[in-house]
Amino acid sequence: MDDATNRFPLEAGADEGLPLAAVAVAPRTSASRMVADALRAAIVDGRLRPGAPLRQDAVARHFSVSAIPVREALRQLESEGWAKVEMHKGATVAPLSADEAREIYEIRAALEALALTLAIPNHTEATLSEAQALYEAAERERDSEQYVARNEAFHMSLYAPAARPQLIEMIATLHRRGERYLRVKLGLPDHKRVSDREHGQLMEYVRGQRIDAARKLITDHLLGTGELLYRLLNEPAPGSRTPAGKHRNVDDSESAAMLAPKKRRGARRTPD
């Protein structure tokens, strides 16, 4: 493995890396969370592409932590769909899968329709005001990373009055597993405008206690997203015969290019 991979530069433009002194005295759970967050961010912005190796020793050296929090971080990323861990092969960045994307949204459609059905009769003015505020915050958001978080918060606020903690936890897990795929959709023209409009319509149905209409809208919205992602990830990438969601494996010799700080061209790209 080359020196660039050993240094594991996850912060763009920061040759000295992350502030590791604070990590050394942090509790193990905080260290594993910090490692997971840094790796997730590198995957999101493309510095770690699908198939890139996630070598435990290199990650541990970079963050000045033991192997234990690194293993915990990799298990967390695996549970969220960001990493793939294989016996005797180690961890790699998980590939994007058209089948997985569609299945995640199919399951979400079923569970979120149920949660919405149970929640609507229990909504109060206070919970509706909270959901409305979260909807408006997401509508105003122009940063794609922040939009992902605000979008999830809005959805979960609609389901919270269902008072079904296990159902809510399953939905939250699916949101985390589907985050990579939502980011694919964020690159499409008009996605945010259409999504904001549907969220506004959903708020009207919830306020009006229109359970059937709300259930149909959330089901159609999520199933439609799943089918759209399935088609997108099965389309050949520009100039290639390989589908956009299919990525070849990458060996250590290519790690330096993957882990190099990504050049920024102008302002951050945001969804329309």
GUKE-561038 format. One record per residue (C-alpha): x, y, z. Coordinates in steps of 0.02 Angstrom, whole numbers, plus 50000, padded with zeros to 5 digits. Layout:
GUKE-561038
XYZ ...
This chain:
GUKE-561038
500005000050000 500705017049955 501035031750069 499485041350015 498385026850069 499335024950232 499065043350271 497225041450231 496875060150197 495015062150226 494945080850246 495025090350081 496475102550079 497115097150250 498785088550225 499025086750411 497395076850423 496105077650560 496415084450736 496935067950810 497445073950984 495635075151037 495295057550975 496625049851085 495715054551245 493955052151178 492865037751240 492875022551126 491095025651068 491525043551020 493075037750927 492105024650828 490755037550787 492065050050729 492895037050616 491215031750544 490705049750510 492355053650423 492275038150313 490455041350271 490865059250219 492295053150108 491115040750023 489785054049997 490935066649913 491785053549804 493515052549885 493125034349925 492265026349776 491305009849772 492534995449787 493885005649875 494744995750014 494475001350193 496034994450275 495844993650464 497694996650497 497765011950384 496185019350459 496785016050637 498485024250603 497685039550525 496515042650671 497755036950805 496515024550876 496585005950911 495804992750800 494274991250912 493405007950869 493865005350685 493004988450684 491484996250770 491455010250641 491534997850497 490134987450573 489085003150588 489415007950407 489004990150352 487334990850443 486935007150353 487425000250183 488985010850159 490274996950179 490414978650135 491384967350254 491904949950197 492774936350296 494644935350254 494454949550128 494164964550241 493054979650211 492724989350052 491555003450005 489914995149958 489364996349776 487755004949729 486424992149686 484884995449581 484004980449659 484404986249836 483815003949801 482144997949735 481904985749878 482294998850011 480975010449941 479704996449921 479894992050106 479865010350154 478245012750058 477384998850155 478045003850326 477825022650307 476055020750240 475655010550397 476505023150512 475585037650432 473915028550447 474215025850633 474915043250663 473635054650579 472235052350709 473485056350848 474195072350777 473925088050881 474165106450841 475875105350923 476445090350820 475735097750662 476645114150695 478265104650719 478025095050557 477585111150465 479155119650529 480225104950473 479385104850303 479735123350280 481545121350336 481805107550207 480955118050074 482145132650107 483705121750117 484905123349971 486345112950040 486125094949981 486925087150135 485825097150253 484305093650146 484515074850170 484455077250359 482995089250353 482025077950236 482195063350357 481705074250506 480125079850416 479605062050373 479925055750549 478925070050626 477415064250527 477555046550596 478035050050777 476225051450842 475935033450788 476775028750953 477525012950877 479375013550928 479894997650838 479045003150678 479865020250690 481575012450719 481385001250566 480925016350460 482405026250528 483575011750486 482915011350308 483165030150292 484995027750340 485215013250219 484395023250081 485385039150105 486655034749970 485255032249846 484335048149893 485935057549853 485895049949678 484165057049653 484685074049719 485735076249563 484205076049451 483465092349385 481845097449471 481965083849603 481895095849749 480485106249675 479405090849646 479825083649816 479405099949905 477735100749816 477295083049866 477805086450046 476685101550049 475225091349983 475585078050113 475505091050251 473785096450188 473145078550193 473825075650368 473055091850433 471395087250353 471425069650427 471325062650250 472095045950289 471745037150123 472425051550020 473965053350129 474315034750124 474155034249934 475285049449912 476695042750021 476565025549940 476615032549763 478015044549808 479145031049881 478765017549752 479055030149614 480735035049689 481255016749699 480825013549517 481695029449463 483285024549555 483185006949483 483155014049307 484525026749341 485705013849416 485415001949272 485785014949139 487525014249060 488675027749125 489125040948993 490435034048876 490355016748953 489435000448930 489404997849117 487775002549206 487955018049315 487615007949473 488864994149432 490644997449484 492184986649459 493244982149609 494714993449646 496384987549711 497614996149827 498625003149683 497185014949643 496885020549822 497965036049809 496875043549674 495295039549771 495885046649935 496645062449864 495695078349911 494325081449786 494505097649688 493075109649705 492455119349557 491525134549614 490075133349734 489385117149805 488135108749692 486395108949763 484755101049709 483535111549610 
